[in-house]
């Protein structure tokens, strides 16, 4: 008898918990699309840039002068790139499905990491100064 009462109480608590979680998921949780948005992050700098993954606790490294495919589940997000643990690049991205063509594939967004790097300084060649000759050859010409 006590065993059946315990089972009924556990079933009632489980049912109430399940209903409350279902109601919360319908009302409060953001709905993610079935397919993520896929885009490209291009790095035009001379440094490797680390970008945190938005769907896991991982970090994606975008190589110097390279690119990677990046997946997101929201239409707007902030792209923050880090170099040596310090923020290096920040950009607000808005997804526009199938707008960007790259390497014969359609992508939903394209982010480019560019940093104003100083232009290389050209060294000027030093002018060679010629010395005037002093002696009998110079005096005889004039």
N, CA, C and O atoms as CSV, one atom per row, in Angstrom:
chain,resi,resn,atom,element,x,y,z
A,1,UNK,N,N,0.823,-1.186,0.000
A,1,UNK,CA,C,0.000,0.000,0.000
A,1,UNK,C,C,0.871,1.255,0.000
A,1,UNK,O,O,0.619,2.188,-0.763
A,2,UNK,N,N,1.893,1.278,0.855
A,2,UNK,CA,C,2.784,2.443,0.920
A,2,UNK,C,C,3.582,2.567,-0.373
A,2,UNK,O,O,3.925,3.666,-0.809
A,3,UNK,N,N,3.865,1.426,-0.970
A,3,UNK,CA,C,4.631,1.421,-2.207
A,3,UNK,C,C,3.835,2.077,-3.342
A,3,UNK,O,O,4.399,2.854,-4.112
A,4,UNK,N,N,2.548,1.782,-3.456
A,4,UNK,CA,C,1.725,2.369,-4.516
A,4,UNK,C,C,1.527,3.863,-4.291
A,4,UNK,O,O,1.464,4.624,-5.256
A,5,UNK,N,N,1.425,4.301,-3.029
A,5,UNK,CA,C,1.299,5.738,-2.751
A,5,UNK,C,C,2.563,6.474,-3.178
A,5,UNK,O,O,2.491,7.564,-3.747
A,6,UNK,N,N,3.717,5.880,-2.903
A,6,UNK,CA,C,4.987,6.505,-3.284
A,6,UNK,C,C,5.105,6.606,-4.795
A,6,UNK,O,O,5.560,7.624,-5.316
A,7,UNK,N,N,4.702,5.567,-5.497
A,7,UNK,CA,C,4.747,5.583,-6.962
A,7,UNK,C,C,3.828,6.665,-7.509
A,7,UNK,O,O,4.202,7.378,-8.440
A,8,UNK,N,N,2.622,6.798,-6.941
A,8,UNK,CA,C,1.678,7.821,-7.405
A,8,UNK,C,C,2.214,9.233,-7.157
A,8,UNK,O,O,2.073,10.119,-8.000
A,9,UNK,N,N,2.822,9.427,-6.002
A,9,UNK,CA,C,3.378,10.747,-5.680
A,9,UNK,C,C,4.515,11.083,-6.642
A,9,UNK,O,O,4.595,12.204,-7.145
A,10,UNK,N,N,5.389,10.120,-6.897
A,10,UNK,CA,C,6.494,10.346,-7.833
A,10,UNK,C,C,5.986,10.622,-9.246
A,10,UNK,O,O,6.530,11.481,-9.939
A,11,UNK,N,N,4.958,9.910,-9.677
A,11,UNK,CA,C,4.376,10.165,-10.998
A,11,UNK,C,C,3.753,11.553,-11.060
A,11,UNK,O,O,3.899,12.248,-12.066
A,12,UNK,N,N,3.075,11.960,-10.021
A,12,UNK,CA,C,2.455,13.290,-10.002
A,12,UNK,C,C,3.510,14.386,-10.040
A,12,UNK,O,O,3.366,15.371,-10.765
A,13,UNK,N,N,4.576,14.211,-9.254
A,13,UNK,CA,C,5.653,15.215,-9.253
A,13,UNK,C,C,6.332,15.253,-10.611
A,13,UNK,O,O,6.622,16.332,-11.127
A,14,UNK,N,N,6.586,14.098,-11.193
A,14,UNK,CA,C,7.213,14.049,-12.510
A,14,UNK,C,C,6.348,14.690,-13.578
A,14,UNK,O,O,6.861,15.386,-14.454
A,15,UNK,N,N,5.046,14.466,-13.519
A,15,UNK,CA,C,4.124,15.047,-14.482
A,15,UNK,C,C,4.085,16.558,-14.341
A,15,UNK,O,O,4.089,17.274,-15.342
A,16,UNK,N,N,4.046,17.052,-13.108
A,16,UNK,CA,C,4.021,18.498,-12.887
A,16,UNK,C,C,5.327,19.136,-13.359
A,16,UNK,O,O,5.314,20.205,-13.969
A,17,UNK,N,N,6.436,18.490,-13.079
A,17,UNK,CA,C,7.727,19.017,-13.512
A,17,UNK,C,C,7.822,19.027,-15.033
A,17,UNK,O,O,8.314,19.990,-15.621
A,18,UNK,N,N,7.355,17.967,-15.663
A,18,UNK,CA,C,7.375,17.899,-17.125
A,18,UNK,C,C,6.511,18.969,-17.764
A,18,UNK,O,O,6.908,19.580,-18.756
A,19,UNK,N,N,5.327,19.201,-17.203
A,19,UNK,CA,C,4.449,20.243,-17.744
A,19,UNK,C,C,5.042,21.636,-17.558
A,19,UNK,O,O,4.938,22.478,-18.450
A,20,UNK,N,N,5.654,21.881,-16.421
A,20,UNK,CA,C,6.236,23.208,-16.198
A,20,UNK,C,C,7.423,23.440,-17.128
A,20,UNK,O,O,7.605,24.555,-17.618
A,21,UNK,N,N,8.236,22.414,-17.380
A,21,UNK,CA,C,9.354,22.569,-18.313
A,21,UNK,C,C,8.861,22.771,-19.734
A,21,UNK,O,O,9.448,23.550,-20.484
A,22,UNK,N,N,7.801,22.090,-20.114
A,22,UNK,CA,C,7.248,22.261,-21.455
A,22,UNK,C,C,6.682,23.655,-21.629
A,22,UNK,O,O,6.872,24.270,-22.678
A,23,UNK,N,N,5.995,24.162,-20.628
A,23,UNK,CA,C,5.448,25.520,-20.714
A,23,UNK,C,C,6.565,26.542,-20.777
A,23,UNK,O,O,6.447,27.526,-21.508
A,24,UNK,N,N,7.655,26.342,-20.028
A,24,UNK,CA,C,8.776,27.275,-20.067
A,24,UNK,C,C,9.449,27.254,-21.427
A,24,UNK,O,O,9.822,28.304,-21.951
A,25,UNK,N,N,9.610,26.064,-22.007
A,25,UNK,CA,C,10.266,25.955,-23.306
A,25,UNK,C,C,9.431,26.630,-24.390
A,25,UNK,O,O,9.982,27.225,-25.317
A,26,UNK,N,N,8.103,26.541,-24.280
A,26,UNK,CA,C,7.257,27.167,-25.296
A,26,UNK,C,C,7.253,28.677,-25.170
A,26,UNK,O,O,7.157,29.372,-26.182
A,27,UNK,N,N,7.354,29.205,-23.968
A,27,UNK,CA,C,7.207,30.644,-23.761
A,27,UNK,C,C,8.530,31.396,-23.665
A,27,UNK,O,O,8.651,32.483,-24.230
A,28,UNK,N,N,9.518,30.854,-22.972
A,28,UNK,CA,C,10.688,31.644,-22.645
A,28,UNK,C,C,11.941,31.330,-23.442
A,28,UNK,O,O,12.796,32.204,-23.588
A,29,UNK,N,N,12.081,30.151,-23.950
A,29,UNK,CA,C,13.332,29.777,-24.601
A,29,UNK,C,C,13.335,30.222,-26.062
A,29,UNK,O,O,12.326,30.085,-26.753
A,30,UNK,N,N,14.462,30.752,-26.535
A,30,UNK,CA,C,14.537,31.116,-27.946
A,30,UNK,C,C,14.524,29.872,-28.820
A,30,UNK,O,O,15.106,28.847,-28.466
A,31,UNK,N,N,13.872,29.965,-29.936
A,31,UNK,CA,C,13.765,28.837,-30.853
A,31,UNK,C,C,14.924,28.912,-31.839
A,31,UNK,O,O,15.134,29.941,-32.481
A,32,UNK,N,N,15.674,27.822,-31.959
A,32,UNK,CA,C,16.794,27.788,-32.883
A,32,UNK,C,C,16.345,27.128,-34.180
A,32,UNK,O,O,15.575,26.168,-34.151
A,33,UNK,N,N,16.817,27.631,-35.315
A,33,UNK,CA,C,16.453,27.003,-36.581
A,33,UNK,C,C,17.072,25.612,-36.683
A,33,UNK,O,O,18.057,25.301,-36.014
A,34,UNK,N,N,16.474,24.790,-37.531
A,34,UNK,CA,C,16.984,23.438,-37.713
A,34,UNK,C,C,18.388,23.456,-38.309
A,34,UNK,O,O,19.263,22.699,-37.889
A,35,UNK,N,N,18.588,24.321,-39.284
A,35,UNK,CA,C,19.890,24.426,-39.932
A,35,UNK,C,C,20.575,25.716,-39.490
A,35,UNK,O,O,19.956,26.780,-39.507
A,36,UNK,N,N,21.830,25.634,-39.098
A,36,UNK,CA,C,22.517,26.857,-38.691
A,36,UNK,C,C,22.864,27.717,-39.907
A,36,UNK,O,O,22.883,27.244,-41.044
A,37,UNK,N,N,23.135,28.981,-39.635
A,37,UNK,CA,C,23.629,29.873,-40.678
A,37,UNK,C,C,25.131,29.639,-40.814
A,37,UNK,O,O,25.848,29.552,-39.817
A,38,UNK,N,N,25.596,29.539,-42.051
A,38,UNK,CA,C,27.008,29.269,-42.303
A,38,UNK,C,C,27.598,30.477,-43.016
A,38,UNK,O,O,27.053,30.962,-44.008
A,39,UNK,N,N,28.708,30.945,-42.499
A,39,UNK,CA,C,29.372,32.088,-43.106
A,39,UNK,C,C,30.874,31.893,-43.112
A,39,UNK,O,O,31.380,30.846,-42.709
A,40,UNK,N,N,31.582,32.915,-43.573
A,40,UNK,CA,C,33.034,32.868,-43.700
A,40,UNK,C,C,33.639,34.013,-42.909
A,40,UNK,O,O,33.155,35.143,-42.968
A,41,UNK,N,N,34.689,33.721,-42.176
A,41,UNK,CA,C,35.480,34.749,-41.509
A,41,UNK,C,C,36.834,34.772,-42.200
A,41,UNK,O,O,37.565,33.781,-42.183
A,42,UNK,N,N,37.168,35.914,-42.812
A,42,UNK,CA,C,38.452,36.078,-43.492
A,42,UNK,C,C,39.359,36.930,-42.622
A,42,UNK,O,O,38.931,37.941,-42.067
A,43,UNK,N,N,40.601,36.521,-42.507
A,43,UNK,CA,C,41.587,37.250,-41.723
A,43,UNK,C,C,42.613,37.842,-42.686
A,43,UNK,O,O,43.335,37.105,-43.356
A,44,UNK,N,N,42.677,39.164,-42.757
A,44,UNK,CA,C,43.616,39.836,-43.652
A,44,UNK,C,C,44.841,40.360,-42.908
A,44,UNK,O,O,45.623,41.123,-43.475
A,45,UNK,N,N,45.018,39.966,-41.657
A,45,UNK,CA,C,46.137,40.454,-40.865
A,45,UNK,C,C,47.278,39.443,-40.866
A,45,UNK,O,O,47.161,38.356,-41.433
A,46,UNK,N,N,48.372,39.813,-40.229
A,46,UNK,CA,C,49.534,38.931,-40.149
A,46,UNK,C,C,49.541,38.117,-38.858
A,46,UNK,O,O,50.538,37.467,-38.543
A,47,UNK,N,N,48.435,38.146,-38.107
A,47,UNK,CA,C,48.360,37.443,-36.829
A,47,UNK,C,C,47.238,36.420,-36.850
A,47,UNK,O,O,46.216,36.631,-37.503
A,48,UNK,N,N,47.423,35.301,-36.132
A,48,UNK,CA,C,46.345,34.341,-35.933
A,48,UNK,C,C,45.340,34.941,-34.950
A,48,UNK,O,O,45.725,35.447,-33.896
A,49,UNK,N,N,44.059,34.884,-35.294
A,49,UNK,CA,C,43.011,35.477,-34.468
A,49,UNK,C,C,42.120,34.352,-33.947
A,49,UNK,O,O,41.669,33.507,-34.719
A,50,UNK,N,N,41.865,34.341,-32.627
A,50,UNK,CA,C,40.993,33.344,-32.020
A,50,UNK,C,C,39.596,33.938,-31.855
A,50,UNK,O,O,39.435,35.062,-31.379
A,51,UNK,N,N,38.584,33.157,-32.260
A,51,UNK,CA,C,37.184,33.570,-32.156
A,51,UNK,C,C,36.452,32.525,-31.331
A,51,UNK,O,O,36.518,31.339,-31.654
A,52,UNK,N,N,35.748,32.935,-30.262
A,52,UNK,CA,C,35.005,31.948,-29.475
A,52,UNK,C,C,33.814,31.403,-30.269
A,52,UNK,O,O,33.127,32.141,-30.976
A,53,UNK,N,N,33.591,30.110,-30.136
A,53,UNK,CA,C,32.453,29.479,-30.790
A,53,UNK,C,C,31.186,29.844,-30.024
A,53,UNK,O,O,31.181,29.839,-28.793
A,54,UNK,N,N,30.126,30.156,-30.737
A,54,UNK,CA,C,28.884,30.570,-30.094
A,54,UNK,C,C,28.024,29.391,-29.653
A,54,UNK,O,O,27.109,29.570,-28.849
A,55,UNK,N,N,28.295,28.192,-30.160
A,55,UNK,CA,C,27.455,27.057,-29.807
A,55,UNK,C,C,28.172,26.030,-28.934
A,55,UNK,O,O,27.614,24.974,-28.637
A,56,UNK,N,N,29.402,26.331,-28.523
A,56,UNK,CA,C,30.121,25.429,-27.623
A,56,UNK,C,C,31.120,26.262,-26.831
A,56,UNK,O,O,31.183,27.482,-26.986
A,57,UNK,N,N,31.883,25.614,-26.004
A,57,UNK,CA,C,32.888,26.327,-25.227
A,57,UNK,C,C,34.241,26.340,-25.931
A,57,UNK,O,O,35.258,26.642,-25.309
A,58,UNK,N,N,34.262,26.017,-27.212
A,58,UNK,CA,C,35.512,25.953,-27.960
A,58,UNK,C,C,35.939,27.294,-28.533
A,58,UNK,O,O,35.203,28.279,-28.482
A,59,UNK,N,N,37.136,27.305,-29.072
A,59,UNK,CA,C,37.698,28.488,-29.710
A,59,UNK,C,C,38.150,28.101,-31.107
A,59,UNK,O,O,38.777,27.060,-31.300
A,60,UNK,N,N,37.831,28.939,-32.071
A,60,UNK,CA,C,38.210,28.702,-33.456
A,60,UNK,C,C,39.340,29.662,-33.799
A,60,UNK,O,O,39.239,30.860,-33.537
A,61,UNK,N,N,40.412,29.142,-34.381
A,61,UNK,CA,C,41.542,29.974,-34.769
A,61,UNK,C,C,41.464,30.260,-36.260
A,61,UNK,O,O,41.430,29.346,-37.084
A,62,UNK,N,N,41.437,31.542,-36.590
A,62,UNK,CA,C,41.460,31.969,-37.992
A,62,UNK,C,C,42.919,32.273,-38.318
A,62,UNK,O,O,43.488,33.209,-37.755
A,63,UNK,N,N,43.539,31.502,-39.216
A,63,UNK,CA,C,44.961,31.704,-39.474
A,63,UNK,C,C,45.240,33.049,-40.157
A,63,UNK,O,O,44.368,33.639,-40.794
A,64,UNK,N,N,46.476,33.508,-40.002
A,64,UNK,CA,C,46.887,34.753,-40.642
A,64,UNK,C,C,46.749,34.607,-42.154
A,64,UNK,O,O,47.157,33.599,-42.732
A,65,UNK,N,N,46.173,35.615,-42.782
A,65,UNK,CA,C,45.930,35.635,-44.232
A,65,UNK,C,C,45.113,34.427,-44.678
A,65,UNK,O,O,45.293,33.940,-45.795
A,66,UNK,N,N,44.215,33.934,-43.818
A,66,UNK,CA,C,43.414,32.757,-44.139
A,66,UNK,C,C,41.943,32.984,-43.841
A,66,UNK,O,O,41.524,34.113,-43.588
A,67,UNK,N,N,41.152,31.908,-43.869
A,67,UNK,CA,C,39.714,32.007,-43.633
A,67,UNK,C,C,39.203,30.696,-43.048
A,67,UNK,O,O,39.847,29.655,-43.177
A,68,UNK,N,N,38.039,30.756,-42.402
A,68,UNK,CA,C,37.365,29.569,-41.871
A,68,UNK,C,C,35.859,29.719,-42.080
A,68,UNK,O,O,35.342,30.830,-42.189
A,69,UNK,N,N,35.165,28.578,-42.134
A,69,UNK,CA,C,33.705,28.594,-42.122
A,69,UNK,C,C,33.256,28.662,-40.671
A,69,UNK,O,O,33.854,28.032,-39.799
A,70,UNK,N,N,32.198,29.430,-40.414
A,70,UNK,CA,C,31.728,29.675,-39.048
A,70,UNK,C,C,30.223,29.491,-39.026
A,70,UNK,O,O,29.524,30.009,-39.896
A,71,UNK,N,N,29.713,28.759,-38.039
A,71,UNK,CA,C,28.273,28.474,-37.948
A,71,UNK,C,C,27.670,29.205,-36.760
A,71,UNK,O,O,28.234,29.216,-35.666
A,72,UNK,N,N,26.506,29.821,-36.993
A,72,UNK,CA,C,25.767,30.495,-35.923
A,72,UNK,C,C,24.294,30.131,-36.050
A,72,UNK,O,O,23.849,29.680,-37.105
A,73,UNK,N,N,23.533,30.329,-34.963
A,73,UNK,CA,C,22.107,30.013,-34.963
A,73,UNK,C,C,21.243,31.248,-34.789
A,73,UNK,O,O,20.020,31.124,-34.727
A,74,UNK,N,N,21.823,32.420,-34.708
A,74,UNK,CA,C,21.050,33.651,-34.584
A,74,UNK,C,C,21.320,34.539,-35.779
A,74,UNK,O,O,22.357,34.419,-36.432
A,75,UNK,N,N,20.375,35.441,-36.067
A,75,UNK,CA,C,20.519,36.299,-37.240
A,75,UNK,C,C,21.431,37.489,-37.000
A,75,UNK,O,O,21.940,38.075,-37.955
A,76,UNK,N,N,21.648,37.855,-35.747
A,76,UNK,CA,C,22.565,38.948,-35.416
A,76,UNK,C,C,23.464,38.494,-34.276
A,76,UNK,O,O,23.006,37.881,-33.312
A,77,UNK,N,N,24.748,38.804,-34.399
A,77,UNK,CA,C,25.689,38.429,-33.339
A,77,UNK,C,C,26.896,39.352,-33.400
A,77,UNK,O,O,27.139,40.024,-34.402
A,78,UNK,N,N,27.645,39.368,-32.306
A,78,UNK,CA,C,28.878,40.139,-32.222
A,78,UNK,C,C,30.052,39.194,-32.441
A,78,UNK,O,O,30.163,38.162,-31.780
A,79,UNK,N,N,30.917,39.553,-33.368
A,79,UNK,CA,C,32.117,38.769,-33.634
A,79,UNK,C,C,33.281,39.480,-32.954
A,79,UNK,O,O,33.631,40.604,-33.316
A,80,UNK,N,N,33.874,38.818,-31.971
A,80,UNK,CA,C,35.003,39.394,-31.241
A,80,UNK,C,C,36.195,38.468,-31.428
A,80,UNK,O,O,36.150,37.291,-31.070
A,81,UNK,N,N,37.255,39.018,-31.992
A,81,UNK,CA,C,38.477,38.253,-32.204
A,81,UNK,C,C,39.529,38.626,-31.177
A,81,UNK,O,O,39.644,39.787,-30.785
A,82,UNK,N,N,40.300,37.630,-30.741
A,82,UNK,CA,C,41.312,37.842,-29.714
A,82,UNK,C,C,42.684,37.440,-30.240
A,82,UNK,O,O,42.812,36.480,-31.000
A,83,UNK,N,N,43.706,38.184,-29.827
A,83,UNK,CA,C,45.094,37.838,-30.106
A,83,UNK,C,C,45.823,37.867,-28.772
A,83,UNK,O,O,45.811,38.883,-28.077
A,84,UNK,N,N,46.447,36.776,-28.419
A,84,UNK,CA,C,47.165,36.631,-27.143
A,84,UNK,C,C,46.256,36.950,-25.954
A,84,UNK,O,O,46.710,37.535,-24.970
A,85,UNK,N,N,44.993,36.576,-26.034
A,85,UNK,CA,C,44.053,36.766,-24.934
A,85,UNK,C,C,43.486,38.166,-24.810
A,85,UNK,O,O,42.684,38.418,-23.911
A,86,UNK,N,N,43.870,39.076,-25.672
A,86,UNK,CA,C,43.383,40.449,-25.637
A,86,UNK,C,C,42.445,40.692,-26.820
A,86,UNK,O,O,42.710,40.192,-27.913
A,87,UNK,N,N,41.349,41.450,-26.634
A,87,UNK,CA,C,40.461,41.754,-27.756
A,87,UNK,C,C,41.221,42.485,-28.863
A,87,UNK,O,O,41.957,43.438,-28.608
A,88,UNK,N,N,41.028,42.025,-30.077
A,88,UNK,CA,C,41.766,42.560,-31.218
A,88,UNK,C,C,40.826,43.149,-32.259
A,88,UNK,O,O,41.173,44.120,-32.933
A,89,UNK,N,N,39.627,42.562,-32.396
A,89,UNK,CA,C,38.701,42.977,-33.450
A,89,UNK,C,C,37.274,42.760,-32.950
A,89,UNK,O,O,36.981,41.738,-32.329
A,90,UNK,N,N,36.396,43.708,-33.218
A,90,UNK,CA,C,34.990,43.580,-32.849
A,90,UNK,C,C,34.133,44.040,-34.022
A,90,UNK,O,O,34.398,45.082,-34.623
A,91,UNK,N,N,33.116,43.269,-34.342
A,91,UNK,CA,C,32.262,43.590,-35.485
A,91,UNK,C,C,30.860,43.045,-35.228
A,91,UNK,O,O,30.708,41.928,-34.733
A,92,UNK,N,N,29.843,43.825,-35.561
A,92,UNK,CA,C,28.463,43.364,-35.463
A,92,UNK,C,C,28.073,42.770,-36.820
A,92,UNK,O,O,28.233,43.409,-37.861
A,93,UNK,N,N,27.568,41.556,-36.789
A,93,UNK,CA,C,27.245,40.826,-38.012
A,93,UNK,C,C,25.740,40.610,-38.076
A,93,UNK,O,O,25.118,40.230,-37.084
A,94,UNK,N,N,25.158,40.852,-39.243
A,94,UNK,CA,C,23.767,40.523,-39.522
A,94,UNK,C,C,23.736,39.497,-40.653
A,94,UNK,O,O,24.346,39.697,-41.704
A,95,UNK,N,N,23.032,38.419,-40.428
A,95,UNK,CA,C,22.972,37.324,-41.391
A,95,UNK,C,C,21.993,37.676,-42.505
A,95,UNK,O,O,20.892,38.164,-42.248
A,96,UNK,N,N,22.403,37.425,-43.732
A,96,UNK,CA,C,21.551,37.601,-44.903
A,96,UNK,C,C,21.671,36.323,-45.731
A,96,UNK,O,O,22.638,36.170,-46.476
A,97,UNK,N,N,20.705,35.395,-45.617
A,97,UNK,CA,C,20.851,34.059,-46.205
A,97,UNK,C,C,21.169,34.062,-47.698
A,97,UNK,O,O,20.550,34.771,-48.491
A,98,UNK,N,N,22.153,33.245,-48.045
A,98,UNK,CA,C,22.576,32.978,-49.428
A,98,UNK,C,C,22.940,34.240,-50.206
A,98,UNK,O,O,22.739,34.284,-51.420
A,99,UNK,N,N,23.459,35.246,-49.555
A,99,UNK,CA,C,23.812,36.487,-50.246
A,99,UNK,C,C,25.242,36.477,-50.772
A,99,UNK,O,O,25.519,37.091,-51.802
A,100,UNK,N,N,26.145,35.803,-50.093
A,100,UNK,CA,C,27.563,35.886,-50.423
A,100,UNK,C,C,28.029,34.632,-51.157
A,100,UNK,O,O,27.766,33.513,-50.716
A,101,UNK,N,N,28.708,34.821,-52.255
A,101,UNK,CA,C,29.251,33.724,-53.048
A,101,UNK,C,C,30.767,33.697,-52.863
A,101,UNK,O,O,31.440,34.712,-53.043
A,102,UNK,N,N,31.292,32.542,-52.505
A,102,UNK,CA,C,32.728,32.388,-52.327
A,102,UNK,C,C,33.087,30.955,-52.655
A,102,UNK,O,O,32.515,30.025,-52.086
A,103,UNK,N,N,34.021,30.765,-53.562
A,103,UNK,CA,C,34.467,29.437,-53.968
A,103,UNK,C,C,33.301,28.565,-54.422
A,103,UNK,O,O,33.216,27.396,-54.045
A,104,UNK,N,N,32.411,29.121,-55.222
A,104,UNK,CA,C,31.274,28.421,-55.810
A,104,UNK,C,C,30.280,27.903,-54.772
A,104,UNK,O,O,29.540,26.962,-55.056
A,105,UNK,N,N,30.246,28.488,-53.593
A,105,UNK,CA,C,29.284,28.116,-52.560
A,105,UNK,C,C,28.578,29.370,-52.076
A,105,UNK,O,O,29.135,30.466,-52.135
A,106,UNK,N,N,27.361,29.210,-51.600
A,106,UNK,CA,C,26.590,30.323,-51.049
A,106,UNK,C,C,26.763,30.352,-49.538
A,106,UNK,O,O,26.643,29.326,-48.867
A,107,UNK,N,N,27.044,31.533,-49.013
A,107,UNK,CA,C,27.203,31.705,-47.571
A,107,UNK,C,C,26.226,32.768,-47.089
A,107,UNK,O,O,25.783,33.619,-47.860
A,108,UNK,N,N,25.898,32.706,-45.797
A,108,UNK,CA,C,24.907,33.604,-45.223
A,108,UNK,C,C,25.514,34.911,-44.713
A,108,UNK,O,O,24.801,35.907,-44.589
A,109,UNK,N,N,26.793,34.928,-44.420
A,109,UNK,CA,C,27.455,36.160,-43.997
A,109,UNK,C,C,28.938,36.067,-44.317
A,109,UNK,O,O,29.482,34.979,-44.505
A,110,UNK,N,N,29.579,37.221,-44.375
A,110,UNK,CA,C,31.013,37.305,-44.634
A,110,UNK,C,C,31.583,38.349,-43.690
A,110,UNK,O,O,31.180,39.511,-43.723
A,111,UNK,N,N,32.515,37.936,-42.854
A,111,UNK,CA,C,33.164,38.854,-41.911
A,111,UNK,C,C,34.639,38.932,-42.274
A,111,UNK,O,O,35.295,37.909,-42.471
A,112,UNK,N,N,35.149,40.145,-42.360
A,112,UNK,CA,C,36.553,40.342,-42.695
A,112,UNK,C,C,37.255,41.026,-41.531
A,112,UNK,O,O,36.803,42.056,-41.032
A,113,UNK,N,N,38.352,40.444,-41.114
A,113,UNK,CA,C,39.147,41.026,-40.032
A,113,UNK,C,C,40.289,41.787,-40.686
A,113,UNK,O,O,41.175,41.200,-41.307
A,114,UNK,N,N,40.250,43.099,-40.533
A,114,UNK,CA,C,41.301,43.968,-41.062
A,114,UNK,C,C,41.761,44.868,-39.935
A,114,UNK,O,O,40.945,45.367,-39.160
A,115,UNK,N,N,43.037,45.075,-39.842
A,115,UNK,CA,C,43.574,45.971,-38.831
A,115,UNK,C,C,44.484,46.962,-39.544
A,115,UNK,O,O,45.278,46.582,-40.404
A,116,UNK,N,N,44.361,48.226,-39.180
A,116,UNK,CA,C,45.225,49.229,-39.779
A,116,UNK,C,C,46.646,49.012,-39.286
A,116,UNK,O,O,46.984,49.333,-38.146
A,117,UNK,N,N,47.457,48.468,-40.153
A,117,UNK,CA,C,48.849,48.243,-39.813
A,117,UNK,C,C,49.687,49.305,-40.512
A,117,UNK,O,O,49.385,49.674,-41.647
A,118,UNK,N,N,50.714,49.795,-39.870
A,118,UNK,CA,C,51.515,50.833,-40.500
A,118,UNK,C,C,52.186,50.314,-41.770
A,118,UNK,O,O,52.637,49.171,-41.842
A,119,UNK,N,N,52.233,51.194,-42.764
A,119,UNK,CA,C,52.867,50.827,-44.024
A,119,UNK,C,C,54.378,50.708,-43.801
A,119,UNK,O,O,54.944,51.437,-42.986
A,120,UNK,N,N,55.020,49.806,-44.513
A,120,UNK,CA,C,56.470,49.685,-44.339
A,120,UNK,C,C,57.166,50.971,-44.780
A,120,UNK,O,O,56.803,51.580,-45.786
A,121,UNK,N,N,58.148,51.357,-44.021
A,121,UNK,CA,C,58.882,52.590,-44.307
A,121,UNK,C,C,60.021,52.267,-45.262
A,121,UNK,O,O,60.826,51.371,-45.008
A,122,UNK,N,N,60.077,53.002,-46.356
A,122,UNK,CA,C,61.163,52.810,-47.305
A,122,UNK,C,C,62.349,53.639,-46.851
A,122,UNK,O,O,62.219,54.826,-46.553
A,123,UNK,N,N,63.482,53.011,-46.804
A,123,UNK,CA,C,64.687,53.732,-46.432
A,123,UNK,C,C,65.243,54.406,-47.678
A,123,UNK,O,O,65.399,53.784,-48.729
A,124,UNK,N,N,65.533,55.669,-47.536
A,124,UNK,CA,C,66.125,56.406,-48.648
A,124,UNK,C,C,67.614,56.106,-48.712
A,124,UNK,O,O,68.288,55.988,-47.689
A,125,UNK,N,N,68.102,55.987,-49.920
A,125,UNK,CA,C,69.534,55.750,-50.088
A,125,UNK,C,C,70.275,57.051,-49.820
A,125,UNK,O,O,69.837,58.134,-50.208
A,126,UNK,N,N,71.378,56.918,-49.164
A,126,UNK,CA,C,72.184,58.094,-48.887
A,126,UNK,C,C,72.880,58.550,-50.167
A,126,UNK,O,O,73.368,57.744,-50.960
A,127,UNK,N,N,72.905,59.842,-50.335
A,127,UNK,CA,C,73.547,60.420,-51.509
A,127,UNK,C,C,75.059,60.392,-51.308
A,127,UNK,O,O,75.572,60.762,-50.252
A,128,UNK,N,N,75.731,59.960,-52.308
A,128,UNK,CA,C,77.183,59.908,-52.240
A,128,UNK,C,C,77.723,61.274,-52.631
A,128,UNK,O,O,77.488,61.753,-53.741
A,129,UNK,N,N,78.423,61.874,-51.742
A,129,UNK,CA,C,79.020,63.179,-52.030
A,129,UNK,C,C,80.421,62.964,-52.578
A,129,UNK,O,O,81.233,62.240,-52.002
A,130,UNK,N,N,80.678,63.607,-53.694
A,130,UNK,CA,C,82.007,63.489,-54.300
A,130,UNK,C,C,82.898,64.601,-53.775
A,130,UNK,O,O,82.486,65.753,-53.642
A,131,UNK,N,N,84.067,64.235,-53.498
A,131,UNK,CA,C,85.030,65.213,-53.011
A,131,UNK,C,C,85.710,65.884,-54.191
A,131,UNK,O,O,85.985,65.258,-55.214
A,132,UNK,N,N,85.972,67.164,-54.025
A,132,UNK,CA,C,86.709,67.879,-55.063
A,132,UNK,C,C,88.162,67.462,-54.995
A,132,UNK,O,O,88.748,67.318,-53.922
A,133,UNK,N,N,88.714,67.276,-56.163
A,133,UNK,CA,C,90.122,66.898,-56.214
A,133,UNK,C,C,90.985,68.147,-56.079
A,133,UNK,O,O,90.715,69.176,-56.698
A,134,UNK,N,N,91.952,68.046,-55.320
A,134,UNK,CA,C,92.900,69.156,-55.242
A,134,UNK,C,C,94.248,68.663,-55.772
A,134,UNK,O,O,94.708,67.574,-55.429
A,135,UNK,N,N,94.833,69.448,-56.571
A,135,UNK,CA,C,96.114,69.046,-57.142
A,135,UNK,C,C,96.338,69.666,-58.487
A,135,UNK,O,O,95.556,70.523,-58.900
A,136,UNK,N,N,97.380,69.269,-59.196
A,136,UNK,CA,C,97.764,69.891,-60.468
A,136,UNK,C,C,96.742,69.665,-61.584
A,136,UNK,O,O,96.641,70.511,-62.472
A,137,UNK,N,N,95.981,68.572,-61.584
A,137,UNK,CA,C,95.037,68.315,-62.677
A,137,UNK,C,C,93.886,69.294,-62.634
A,137,UNK,O,O,93.367,69.654,-63.691
A,138,UNK,N,N,93.467,69.736,-61.484
A,138,UNK,CA,C,92.347,70.639,-61.347
A,138,UNK,C,C,92.775,72.035,-61.731
A,138,UNK,O,O,91.989,72.745,-62.358
A,139,UNK,N,N,93.965,72.469,-61.396
A,139,UNK,CA,C,94.412,73.824,-61.671
A,139,UNK,C,C,94.635,74.058,-63.155
A,139,UNK,O,O,94.435,75.179,-63.623
A,140,UNK,N,N,95.030,73.075,-63.892
A,140,UNK,CA,C,95.352,73.250,-65.303
A,140,UNK,C,C,94.127,73.357,-66.186
A,140,UNK,O,O,94.253,73.818,-67.321
A,141,UNK,N,N,92.960,72.962,-65.735
A,141,UNK,CA,C,91.743,72.986,-66.566
A,141,UNK,C,C,91.150,74.376,-66.668
A,141,UNK,O,O,90.515,74.673,-67.680
A,142,UNK,N,N,91.310,75.222,-65.714
A,142,UNK,CA,C,90.594,76.464,-65.656
A,142,UNK,C,C,91.200,77.564,-66.364
A,142,UNK,O,O,90.656,78.669,-66.370
